[in-house]
Amino acid sequence: MLLVLLALIAMTGCSGGTATVTGTVKYNGQLLKGGNVTFVSTEGKPSKSASIQEDGTYTIVAVATGAVKVCVETESLNPGNRGDAPKYSPPPGQKNPYGKTKADTADLYQAIPESYSKPETTKLTYTVTGGKQTFPIELKTE
């Protein structure tokens, strides 16, 4: 029994663990109201993403510890790149299964440099350690 317990502890220690990372995302000093943050491991571990909330915050849960490249994208909210969802009225008390329309997201969109959205071009990096941590993301015009 003791050997099994020691083996489990050793395996947990070798995996490096995970973390919850929270923070805010700003572009030129202003909080972003939407988009996505993705942590791309430089060590071959799975990438993790989260949406940027309307208050500029994000929370990524179960991020593998280690070095990551940080990607931020807002183009998914660009009303010029999206078609409207089909006209549909859900039953009272239910959400529209088609998601938000261009009009719903137009005020959330903020254009940022494309280089932040790709692991190959982003200059943002972070080292994730275990537990809960805060990482504020500051983007600037290039």
N, CA, C and O of each residue as an XYZ file, in Angstrom:
568
protein
N       0.821     -1.192      0.000
C       0.000      0.000      0.000
C       0.863      1.252      0.000
O       0.582      2.206     -0.725
N       1.910      1.249      0.811
C       2.802      2.392      0.888
C       3.487      2.642     -0.452
O       3.682      3.790     -0.852
N       3.851      1.566     -1.141
C       4.489      1.712     -2.450
C       3.540      2.348     -3.460
O       3.965      3.170     -4.271
N       2.277      1.983     -3.423
C       1.282      2.563     -4.334
C       1.136      4.053     -4.052
O       1.093      4.859     -4.981
N       1.061      4.422     -2.781
C       0.938      5.824     -2.400
C       2.164      6.615     -2.858
O       2.022      7.707     -3.407
N       3.354      6.082     -2.640
C       4.572      6.755     -3.077
C       4.625      6.898     -4.596
O       5.077      7.922     -5.108
N       4.176      5.897     -5.302
C       4.157      5.953     -6.762
C       3.210      7.042     -7.249
O       3.533      7.770     -8.188
N       2.039      7.161     -6.616
C       1.085      8.212     -6.987
C       1.656      9.597     -6.711
O       1.497     10.507     -7.526
N       2.307      9.762     -5.589
C       2.914     11.049     -5.260
C       4.010     11.384     -6.266
O       4.111     12.528     -6.710
N       4.814     10.422     -6.621
C       5.893     10.642     -7.586
C       5.335     11.022     -8.955
O       5.864     11.913     -9.619
N       4.265     10.346     -9.376
C       3.667     10.652    -10.668
C       3.093     12.059    -10.672
O       3.225     12.776    -11.664
N       2.464     12.461     -9.589
C       1.896     13.799     -9.499
C       2.999     14.834     -9.555
O       2.864     15.846    -10.242
N       4.075     14.600     -8.851
C       5.193     15.533     -8.854
C       5.836     15.665    -10.213
O       6.289     16.754    -10.566
N       5.893     14.606    -10.983
C       6.531     14.639    -12.296
C       5.695     15.376    -13.328
O       6.238     15.935    -14.282
N       4.382     15.385    -13.150
C       3.524     16.008    -14.148
C       3.627     17.518    -14.113
O       3.273     18.179    -15.089
N       4.104     18.082    -13.008
C       4.238     19.522    -12.930
C       2.999     20.215    -12.410
O       3.091     21.346    -11.933
N       1.858     19.587    -12.483
C       0.642     20.167    -11.944
C      -0.020     21.157    -12.881
O       0.394     21.352    -14.023
N      -1.066     21.773    -12.353
C      -1.822     22.751    -13.117
C      -2.067     23.986    -12.266
O      -1.789     24.009    -11.067
N      -2.592     25.006    -12.919
C      -2.856     26.266    -12.235
C      -4.112     26.907    -12.803
O      -4.579     26.558    -13.887
N      -4.643     27.852    -12.044
C      -5.706     28.731    -12.512
C      -5.093     30.116    -12.636
O      -4.562     30.658    -11.667
N      -5.169     30.687    -13.838
C      -4.589     31.998    -14.084
C      -5.715     32.975    -14.398
O      -6.549     32.719    -15.266
N      -5.728     34.092    -13.685
C      -6.718     35.138    -13.909
C      -6.001     36.445    -14.183
O      -4.814     36.588    -13.891
N      -6.718     37.383    -14.738
C      -6.142     38.691    -14.969
C      -7.052     39.556    -15.803
O      -8.211     39.221    -16.050
N      -6.504     40.680    -16.235
C      -7.217     41.590    -17.123
C      -6.420     41.706    -18.414
O      -5.222     41.426    -18.454
N      -7.116     42.127    -19.474
C      -6.464     42.333    -20.767
C      -6.712     43.778    -21.181
O      -7.858     44.214    -21.296
N      -5.621     44.519    -21.404
C      -5.713     45.917    -21.825
C      -5.001     46.104    -23.160
O      -3.997     45.455    -23.453
N      -5.556     47.016    -23.957
C      -4.907     47.429    -25.201
C      -4.731     48.936    -25.131
O      -5.707     49.678    -25.021
N      -3.487     49.385    -25.197
C      -3.156     50.802    -25.058
C      -3.791     51.420    -23.808
O      -4.287     52.546    -23.841
N      -3.765     50.669    -22.717
C      -4.257     51.161    -21.437
C      -5.747     51.007    -21.198
O      -6.214     51.299    -20.097
N      -6.512     50.559    -22.189
C      -7.957     50.399    -22.058
C      -8.323     48.918    -21.985
O      -7.806     48.101    -22.747
N      -9.214     48.588    -21.067
C      -9.653     47.194    -20.938
C     -10.376     46.738    -22.203
O     -11.217     47.461    -22.738
N     -10.046     45.540    -22.679
C     -10.800     44.944    -23.781
C     -12.118     44.424    -23.229
O     -12.183     43.988    -22.080
N     -13.171     44.469    -24.044
C     -14.497     44.016    -23.616
C     -14.840     42.636    -24.147
O     -15.915     42.113    -23.853
N     -13.944     42.037    -24.926
C     -14.229     40.724    -25.478
C     -13.046     40.185    -26.247
O     -12.053     40.879    -26.463
N     -13.168     38.940    -26.655
C     -12.109     38.243    -27.379
C     -11.727     36.983    -26.636
O     -12.495     36.476    -25.819
N     -10.549     36.483    -26.917
C     -10.076     35.243    -26.307
C      -8.598     35.335    -25.967
O      -7.818     35.969    -26.678
N      -8.229     34.691    -24.866
C      -6.837     34.554    -24.446
C      -6.502     33.074    -24.545
O      -7.273     32.229    -24.087
N      -5.348     32.752    -25.146
C      -4.902     31.366    -25.248
C      -3.466     31.270    -24.759
O      -2.605     32.052    -25.161
N      -3.223     30.301    -23.888
C      -1.864     29.991    -23.438
C      -1.401     28.784    -24.238
O      -1.992     27.709    -24.138
N      -0.346     28.953    -25.034
C       0.203     27.887    -25.868
C       1.519     27.444    -25.246
O       2.470     28.222    -25.163
N       1.569     26.200    -24.814
C       2.758     25.674    -24.153
C       3.939     25.640    -25.107
O       3.799     25.274    -26.274
N       5.105     26.026    -24.599
C       6.333     25.902    -25.384
C       7.005     24.571    -25.089
O       8.073     24.271    -25.623
N       6.365     23.768    -24.228
C       6.913     22.484    -23.809
C       6.076     21.305    -24.287
O       6.223     20.195    -23.775
N       5.190     21.534    -25.270
C       4.398     20.469    -25.837
C       3.165     20.059    -25.054
O       2.532     19.056    -25.384
N       2.814     20.810    -24.030
C       1.615     20.511    -23.243
C       0.400     21.118    -23.940
O       0.558     22.011    -24.773
N      -0.820     20.649    -23.614
C      -2.016     21.173    -24.284
C      -2.209     22.675    -24.053
O      -1.906     23.198    -22.981
N      -2.721     23.352    -25.086
C      -3.056     24.772    -24.976
C      -4.373     24.911    -24.217
O      -5.202     24.002    -24.218
N      -4.552     26.057    -23.572
C      -5.791     26.346    -22.844
C      -6.248     27.749    -23.208
O      -5.427     28.652    -23.368
N      -7.577     27.936    -23.340
C      -8.141     29.230    -23.722
C      -9.264     29.635    -22.795
O      -9.838     28.817    -22.076
N      -9.563     30.932    -22.832
C     -10.709     31.474    -22.100
C     -11.179     32.735    -22.808
O     -10.409     33.408    -23.493
N     -12.442     33.037    -22.632
C     -13.006     34.265    -23.186
C     -12.660     35.451    -22.296
O     -12.543     35.328    -21.077
N     -12.501     36.593    -22.935
C     -12.344     37.846    -22.207
C     -13.750     38.349    -21.912
O     -14.567     38.485    -22.823
N     -14.030     38.621    -20.659
C     -15.352     39.083    -20.252
C     -15.497     40.578    -20.537
O     -14.508     41.259    -20.807
N     -16.727     41.085    -20.476
C     -16.989     42.491    -20.780
C     -16.288     43.449    -19.827
O     -16.106     44.619    -20.163
N     -15.887     42.979    -18.638
C     -15.152     43.834    -17.701
C     -13.639     43.731    -17.900
O     -12.875     44.270    -17.098
N     -13.191     43.038    -18.972
C     -11.780     42.925    -19.290
C     -11.057     41.784    -18.611
O      -9.850     41.631    -18.792
N     -11.762     40.975    -17.831
C     -11.121     39.886    -17.099
C     -11.174     38.576    -17.879
O     -12.006     38.382    -18.766
N     -10.257     37.689    -17.515
C     -10.255     36.327    -18.054
C      -9.850     35.381    -16.930
O      -9.184     35.786    -15.978
N     -10.256     34.122    -17.044
C      -9.837     33.066    -16.122
C      -9.608     31.805    -16.928
O     -10.517     31.305    -17.591
N      -8.373     31.286    -16.868
C      -8.058     30.023    -17.536
C      -7.799     28.997    -16.437
O      -6.926     29.182    -15.588
N      -8.572     27.913    -16.467
C      -8.511     26.872    -15.441
C      -7.727     25.671    -15.973
O      -7.782     25.355    -17.161
N      -7.009     25.019    -15.084
C      -6.282     23.780    -15.387
C      -5.210     23.964    -16.453
O      -5.060     23.129    -17.345
N      -4.469     25.060    -16.355
C      -3.340     25.301    -17.257
C      -2.151     24.490    -16.753
O      -1.821     24.539    -15.568
N      -1.514     23.750    -17.640
C      -0.317     22.994    -17.256
C       0.800     23.978    -16.901
O       0.978     24.997    -17.568
N       1.536     23.664    -15.860
C       2.627     24.549    -15.457
C       3.741     24.532    -16.494
O       3.919     23.553    -17.219
N       4.480     25.621    -16.552
C       5.595     25.738    -17.481
C       5.490     26.995    -18.320
O       4.596     27.816    -18.119
N       6.401     27.138    -19.254
C       6.459     28.319    -20.116
C       5.363     28.265    -21.179
O       5.099     27.217    -21.767
N       4.728     29.425    -21.413
C       3.692     29.525    -22.437
C       3.889     30.792    -23.264
O       4.468     31.777    -22.805
N       3.393     30.734    -24.488
C       3.230     31.933    -25.294
C       1.784     32.360    -25.095
O       0.883     31.522    -25.055
N       1.566     33.661    -24.971
C       0.228     34.184    -24.704
C      -0.316     34.819    -25.977
O       0.281     35.742    -26.531
N      -1.452     34.312    -26.429
C      -2.103     34.835    -27.627
C      -3.422     35.498    -27.237
O      -4.150     34.997    -26.380
N      -3.717     36.622    -27.869
C      -4.974     37.333    -27.640
C      -5.565     37.640    -29.003
O      -4.875     38.144    -29.890
N      -6.858     37.331    -29.170
C      -7.534     37.641    -30.429
C      -8.880     38.291    -30.141
O      -9.552     37.962    -29.164
N      -9.258     39.221    -31.015
C     -10.566     39.873    -30.906
C     -11.360     39.780    -32.206
O     -12.526     40.174    -32.242
N     -10.749     39.268    -33.269
C     -11.401     39.226    -34.579
C     -12.680     38.394    -34.588
O     -13.541     38.603    -35.442
N     -12.817     37.463    -33.661
C     -14.051     36.666    -33.614
C     -15.263     37.541    -33.302
O     -16.398     37.122    -33.524
N     -15.035     38.751    -32.790
C     -16.128     39.680    -32.486
C     -16.306     40.754    -33.551
O     -17.225     41.567    -33.454
N     -15.447     40.772    -34.560
C     -15.491     41.798    -35.593
C     -16.789     41.682    -36.380
O     -17.001     40.687    -37.073
N     -17.669     42.691    -36.283
C     -18.950     42.600    -37.001
C     -18.770     42.582    -38.510
O     -19.665     42.130    -39.225
N     -17.646     43.058    -39.012
C     -17.395     43.029    -40.446
C     -17.019     41.660    -40.966
O     -17.063     41.430    -42.175
N     -16.647     40.737    -40.080
C     -16.222     39.404    -40.485
C     -17.257     38.324    -40.222
O     -17.026     37.157    -40.539
N     -18.383     38.691    -39.652
C     -19.360     37.672    -39.266
C     -20.696     37.934    -39.927
O     -21.093     39.084    -40.117
N     -21.378     36.875    -40.273
C     -22.735     37.004    -40.763
C     -23.703     37.017    -39.590
O     -23.385     36.537    -38.502
N     -24.870     37.563    -39.819
C     -25.880     37.528    -38.767
C     -26.382     36.105    -38.563
O     -26.465     35.325    -39.511
N     -26.711     35.780    -37.338
C     -27.328     34.490    -37.043
C     -28.723     34.480    -37.651
O     -29.332     35.535    -37.823
N     -29.227     33.309    -37.976
C     -30.585     33.246    -38.529
C     -31.594     33.881    -37.571
O     -31.431     33.836    -36.352
N     -32.636     34.470    -38.150
C     -33.694     35.059    -37.324
C     -34.398     33.933    -36.570
O     -34.844     32.952    -37.165
N     -34.485     34.092    -35.277
C     -35.040     33.031    -34.443
C     -35.461     33.638    -33.122
O     -34.733     34.444    -32.543
N     -36.618     33.259    -32.649
C     -37.079     33.693    -31.334
C     -37.242     32.459    -30.470
O     -38.154     31.663    -30.692
N     -36.364     32.287    -29.479
C     -36.473     31.109    -28.625
C     -37.692     31.213    -27.721
O     -38.201     32.310    -27.488
N     -38.162     30.083    -27.213
C     -39.272     30.106    -26.270
C     -38.907     30.960    -25.051
O     -37.725     31.094    -24.736
N     -39.885     31.534    -24.366
C     -39.613     32.357    -23.194
C     -38.725     31.619    -22.185
O     -38.961     30.452    -21.871
N     -37.704     32.318    -21.686
C     -36.816     31.739    -20.685
C     -35.654     30.950    -21.254
O     -34.825     30.458    -20.488
N     -35.561     30.810    -22.574
C     -34.466     30.061    -23.170
C     -33.580     30.987    -24.004
O     -34.038     32.002    -24.528
N     -32.300     30.613    -24.115
C     -31.349     31.406    -24.884
C     -31.395     31.038    -26.356
O     -31.775     29.924    -26.719
N     -31.006     31.977    -27.195
C     -30.905     31.739    -28.621
C     -29.771     30.744    -28.876
O     -28.626     31.042    -28.536
N     -30.046     29.577    -29.462
C     -29.000     28.579    -29.686
C     -27.980     28.993    -30.735
O     -26.928     28.365    -30.854
N     -28.275     30.036    -31.495
C     -27.356     30.468    -32.541
C     -26.316     31.459    -32.040
O     -25.446     31.873    -32.806
N     -26.386     31.839    -30.796
C     -25.391     32.762    -30.251
C     -25.714     34.206    -30.539
O     -26.848     34.555    -30.866
N     -24.701     35.043    -30.411
C     -24.878     36.480    -30.576
C     -24.792     36.878    -32.040
O     -24.076     36.258    -32.826
N     -25.534     37.925    -32.396
C     -25.496     38.461    -33.751
C     -24.450     39.558    -33.835
O     -23.848     39.925    -32.826
N     -24.228     40.086    -35.036
C     -23.285     41.186    -35.209
C     -23.652     42.370    -34.323
O     -22.776     42.990    -33.721
N     -24.927     42.682    -34.243
C     -25.363     43.822    -33.432
C     -25.059     43.591    -31.953
O     -24.758     44.537    -31.225
N     -25.139     42.321    -31.502
C     -24.874     42.008    -30.098
C     -23.410     42.201    -29.726
O     -23.106     42.513    -28.575
N     -22.502     42.022    -30.673
C     -21.079     42.059    -30.353
C     -20.355     43.292    -30.879
O     -19.170     43.465    -30.594
N     -21.021     44.146    -31.629
C     -20.352     45.308    -32.231
C     -19.704     46.191    -31.181
O     -18.612     46.710    -31.415
N     -20.338     46.381    -30.034
C     -19.762     47.249    -29.008
C     -18.662     46.557    -28.195
O     -17.986     47.211    -27.402
N     -18.473     45.251    -28.378
C     -17.436     44.513    -27.664
C     -16.125     44.443    -28.450
O     -15.070     44.157    -27.884
N     -16.199     44.705    -29.749
C     -15.038     44.527    -30.627
C     -14.059     45.685    -30.527
O     -14.452     46.851    -30.565
N     -12.784     45.353    -30.400
C     -11.684     46.319    -30.458
C     -10.593     45.685    -31.308
O     -10.089     44.613    -30.973
N     -10.231     46.331    -32.392
C      -9.164     45.809    -33.247
C      -7.830     45.903    -32.502
O      -7.529     46.917    -31.873
N      -7.043     44.837    -32.583
C      -5.695     44.815    -32.008
C      -4.752     44.277    -33.081
O      -5.213     43.649    -34.035
N      -3.443     44.506    -32.953
C      -2.509     43.967    -33.950
C      -2.630     42.444    -34.073
O      -2.697     41.729    -33.073
N      -2.656     41.971    -35.307
C      -2.813     40.544    -35.585
C      -1.697     39.700    -34.980
O      -1.903     38.526    -34.672
N      -0.525     40.287    -34.809
C       0.612     39.523    -34.296
C       0.342     38.930    -32.914
O       0.943     37.914    -32.565
N      -0.534     39.527    -32.127
C      -0.847     38.987    -30.805
C      -1.651     37.686    -30.878
O      -1.700     36.935    -29.903
N      -2.273     37.420    -32.007
C      -3.192     36.282    -32.092
C      -2.543     34.952    -32.462
O      -3.196     33.911    -32.397
N      -1.260     34.970    -32.851
C      -0.616     33.747    -33.332
C       0.600     33.396    -32.477
O       1.386     34.276    -32.127
N       0.761     32.110    -32.137
C       1.928     31.704    -31.351
C       3.249     32.023    -32.048
O       4.255     32.273    -31.384
N       3.253     32.016    -33.376
C       4.471     32.263    -34.130
C       4.908     33.724    -34.056
O       6.091     34.019    -34.224
N       3.973     34.645    -33.808
C       4.301     36.072    -33.872
C       4.119     36.828    -32.555
O       4.620     37.945    -32.423
N       3.422     36.255    -31.587
C       3.240     36.971    -30.327
C       4.566     37.073    -29.579
O       5.388     36.157    -29.606
N       4.751     38.194    -28.921
C       5.947     38.379    -28.106
C       5.625     38.229    -26.621
O       6.495     38.385    -25.765
N       4.366     37.924    -26.331
C       3.941     37.770    -24.945
C       4.266     36.370    -24.442
O       3.909     35.382    -25.084
N       4.935     36.279    -23.308
C       5.244     34.991    -22.694
C       4.942     35.061    -21.207
O       4.836     36.142    -20.628
N       4.805     33.896    -20.601
C       4.524     33.805    -19.173
C       4.971     32.427    -18.698
O       4.955     31.467    -19.468
N       5.365     32.328    -17.450
C       5.676     31.038    -16.861
C       4.610     30.723    -15.826
O       4.491     31.408    -14.811
N       3.839     29.682    -16.093
C       2.757     29.266    -15.212
C       3.345     28.422    -14.091
O       4.082     27.469    -14.345
N       3.019     28.775    -12.851
C       3.403     27.977    -11.691
C       2.141     27.389    -11.095
O       1.045     27.782    -11.496
N       2.246     26.471    -10.164
C       1.070     25.813     -9.599
C       0.193     26.753     -8.785
O       0.640     27.809     -8.338
N      -1.055     26.357     -8.599
C      -1.980     27.109     -7.760
C      -2.702     28.198     -8.522
O      -2.862     28.125     -9.741
N      -3.141     29.223     -7.780
C      -3.846     30.362     -8.377
C      -2.868     31.512     -8.529
O      -2.056     31.778     -7.642
N      -2.957     32.193     -9.667
C      -2.079     33.325     -9.908
C      -2.753     34.351    -10.805
O      -3.721     34.053    -11.505
N      -2.219     35.566    -10.767
C      -2.752     36.656    -11.559
C      -1.710     37.090    -12.589
O      -0.542     37.292    -12.260
N      -2.152     37.229    -13.842
C      -1.272     37.685    -14.917
C      -2.021     38.736    -15.741
O      -2.831     38.387    -16.599
N      -1.753     40.022    -15.483
C      -2.361     41.073    -16.300
C      -1.675     41.142    -17.665
O      -0.448     41.108    -17.751
N      -2.468     41.237    -18.722
C      -1.934     41.262    -20.082
C      -2.050     42.684    -20.617
O      -3.138     43.259    -20.648
N      -0.940     43.237    -21.030
C      -0.882     44.601    -21.565
C      -0.477     44.542    -23.037
O       0.640     44.132    -23.352
N      -1.364     44.942    -23.934
C      -1.078     44.973    -25.360
C      -0.863     46.430    -25.785
O      -1.468     47.345    -25.227
N       0.000     46.628    -26.770
C       0.282     47.982    -27.261
C       0.302     47.987    -28.788
O       0.553     46.965    -29.426
N       0.033     49.148    -29.350
C       0.156     49.316    -30.799
C       1.609     49.089    -31.166
O       2.519     49.605    -30.517
N       1.811     48.314    -32.214
C       3.185     47.997    -32.628
C       3.733     49.008    -33.596
O       4.875     48.884    -34.039
